[in-house]
Amino acid sequence: MEKDYDKIAEIEKAIKQKYGSDAIQNPAKFWTEEKEKDYLEQLQELGEKRKKQEAADQKVEVDGFLITRKLLTKENKINCAVCHTRLKTVRDDIYINKLDGCEKCYINYVEGREKRWLEGWRPNQGEN
């Protein structure tokens, strides 16, 4: 199959009229060594971000529950900031990492009132 150069020229002319002369230029004409370097750096950064996200999203089974790894690798706290009791279970760790309170505090103060809790409300010392 031979190329019809007249037809190609006609199509290019129509594209140029409709979209401008940049539309028929070879994209490599505008590519420089600096742009290539920037592109490769951005590509590498994107790959690293994806690896970190995938690692954080991995699920681990703990006591029959699947939990994302990022919840287990956060700073280990020993006592609940609200009721000051010692944390005993993995569920306590999960609630501490998500809501800054243990499972018992979640049941007593947060459940059904998440909006208030997330806005910063905490029980007074006499309440807990």
C-alpha contacts under 8 A as a table, 3 or more apart, distances in Angstrom:
res1	aa1	res2	aa2	distance
4	D	7	K	5.38
4	D	8	I	6.39
5	Y	8	I	4.96
5	Y	9	A	6.06
6	D	9	A	5.12
6	D	10	E	6.13
7	K	10	E	5.00
7	K	11	I	6.21
8	I	11	I	5.16
8	I	12	E	6.15
9	A	12	E	5.06
9	A	13	K	6.06
10	E	13	K	5.12
10	E	14	A	6.30
11	I	14	A	5.12
11	I	15	I	6.20
12	E	15	I	5.08
12	E	16	K	6.05
12	E	24	I	6.49
13	K	16	K	5.07
13	K	17	Q	6.22
14	A	17	Q	5.16
14	A	18	K	6.21
15	I	18	K	5.16
15	I	19	Y	5.74
15	I	20	G	7.16
15	I	23	A	7.00
15	I	24	I	7.05
16	K	19	Y	5.40
16	K	20	G	4.56
16	K	21	S	4.99
16	K	22	D	7.74
16	K	23	A	6.47
16	K	24	I	6.43
17	Q	20	G	5.78
17	Q	21	S	7.72
19	Y	22	D	7.73
19	Y	23	A	6.04
20	G	23	A	5.84
20	G	24	I	7.84
21	S	24	I	5.80
21	S	25	Q	6.89
22	D	25	Q	5.29
25	Q	29	K	7.31
26	N	29	K	5.56
26	N	30	F	7.92
27	P	30	F	5.84
27	P	31	W	6.95
28	A	31	W	5.03
31	W	35	K	6.28
31	W	36	E	7.17
32	T	35	K	5.17
32	T	36	E	6.26
33	E	36	E	5.05
33	E	37	K	6.21
34	E	37	K	5.08
34	E	38	D	6.22
35	K	38	D	5.10
35	K	39	Y	6.03
36	E	39	Y	5.06
36	E	40	L	6.20
37	K	40	L	5.25
37	K	41	E	6.27
38	D	41	E	5.15
38	D	42	Q	6.18
39	Y	42	Q	5.15
39	Y	43	L	6.11
40	L	43	L	4.98
40	L	44	Q	6.16
41	E	44	Q	5.11
41	E	45	E	6.22
42	Q	45	E	5.08
42	Q	46	L	6.12
43	L	46	L	5.13
43	L	47	G	6.27
44	Q	47	G	5.08
44	Q	48	E	6.32
45	E	48	E	5.13
45	E	49	K	6.21
46	L	49	K	5.13
46	L	50	R	6.20
47	G	50	R	5.15
47	G	51	K	6.26
48	E	51	K	5.12
48	E	52	K	6.27
49	K	52	K	5.17
49	K	53	Q	6.14
50	R	53	Q	5.05
50	R	54	E	6.04
51	K	54	E	5.14
51	K	55	A	6.13
52	K	55	A	5.13
52	K	56	A	6.15
53	Q	56	A	5.07
53	Q	57	D	6.09
54	E	57	D	5.09
54	E	58	Q	6.30
55	A	58	Q	5.43
55	A	69	R	7.45
56	A	68	T	6.71
56	A	69	R	5.58
56	A	70	K	4.90
57	D	68	T	5.49
57	D	69	R	6.43
57	D	70	K	6.95
58	Q	68	T	5.52
58	Q	69	R	5.65
59	K	66	L	5.63
59	K	67	I	5.19
59	K	68	T	4.37
59	K	69	R	5.82
60	V	65	F	7.91
60	V	66	L	5.34
60	V	67	I	5.29
60	V	68	T	6.13
60	V	69	R	6.16
61	E	64	G	5.90
61	E	65	F	5.28
61	E	66	L	4.46
61	E	67	I	6.25
62	V	65	F	5.25
62	V	66	L	6.40
62	V	67	I	7.01
62	V	90	V	7.56
63	D	90	V	7.99
67	I	71	L	7.07
67	I	72	L	7.79
68	T	71	L	5.74
68	T	72	L	7.24
69	R	72	L	5.30
69	R	73	T	6.37
70	K	73	T	5.26
70	K	74	K	6.53
71	L	74	K	5.94
71	L	94	I	6.44
71	L	97	N	6.56
72	L	93	D	7.66
72	L	94	I	7.61
73	T	76	N	7.87
74	K	97	N	7.20
76	N	93	D	7.84
77	K	80	C	7.58
77	K	87	L	7.83
77	K	93	D	7.81
77	K	96	I	7.88
78	I	86	R	5.86
78	I	87	L	5.77
79	N	84	H	5.29
79	N	85	T	5.39
79	N	86	R	4.42
79	N	87	L	5.52
80	C	83	C	5.73
80	C	84	H	4.62
80	C	85	T	5.54
80	C	86	R	6.44
80	C	87	L	6.51
80	C	96	I	7.14
80	C	100	D	7.36
80	C	101	G	5.57
80	C	102	C	5.67
81	A	84	H	5.50
81	A	100	D	6.65
81	A	101	G	6.19
82	V	100	D	7.73
82	V	101	G	5.92
82	V	102	C	7.92
82	V	105	C	7.19
82	V	122	R	7.44
82	V	123	P	7.55
82	V	128	N	7.66
83	C	101	G	7.92
83	C	105	C	7.17
83	C	128	N	5.98
87	L	92	D	5.85
87	L	93	D	7.06
87	L	102	C	6.99
88	K	92	D	6.60
89	T	92	D	5.17
89	T	93	D	6.67
90	V	93	D	4.99
90	V	94	I	6.31
91	R	94	I	4.98
91	R	95	Y	6.22
91	R	102	C	7.83
91	R	103	E	6.44
92	D	95	Y	5.21
92	D	96	I	6.03
92	D	101	G	7.71
92	D	102	C	4.66
92	D	103	E	5.03
93	D	96	I	5.05
93	D	97	N	6.14
93	D	102	C	7.12
94	I	97	N	5.23
94	I	98	K	6.21
95	Y	98	K	5.15
95	Y	99	L	5.48
95	Y	100	D	6.60
95	Y	101	G	5.85
95	Y	102	C	5.37
95	Y	103	E	5.86
95	Y	106	Y	7.24
96	I	99	L	5.44
96	I	100	D	4.23
96	I	101	G	4.68
96	I	102	C	5.41
96	I	103	E	7.96
97	N	100	D	5.98
99	L	106	Y	7.97
99	L	118	L	7.79
101	G	104	K	7.98
101	G	105	C	5.70
101	G	106	Y	6.41
102	C	105	C	5.27
102	C	106	Y	6.21
103	E	106	Y	4.95
103	E	107	I	6.30
104	K	107	I	5.19
104	K	108	N	6.15
105	C	108	N	4.98
105	C	109	Y	5.52
105	C	110	V	6.90
106	Y	109	Y	5.50
106	Y	110	V	4.63
106	Y	111	E	5.77
107	I	110	V	6.13
107	I	111	E	5.37
108	N	111	E	7.01
109	Y	113	R	7.25
109	Y	117	W	7.94
109	Y	123	P	7.59
110	V	113	R	5.05
110	V	114	E	5.31
110	V	116	R	7.98
110	V	117	W	6.08
111	E	114	E	6.24
113	R	116	R	5.59
113	R	117	W	6.45
114	E	117	W	5.01
114	E	118	L	5.98
115	K	118	L	5.16
115	K	119	E	6.18
116	R	119	E	5.14
116	R	120	G	6.76
116	R	121	W	5.83
117	W	120	G	5.36
117	W	121	W	4.99
117	W	122	R	6.75
118	L	121	W	7.25
123	P	126	G	7.93
123	P	127	E	5.86
123	P	128	N	6.68
124	N	127	E	5.34
124	N	128	N	7.05
125	Q	128	N	5.90
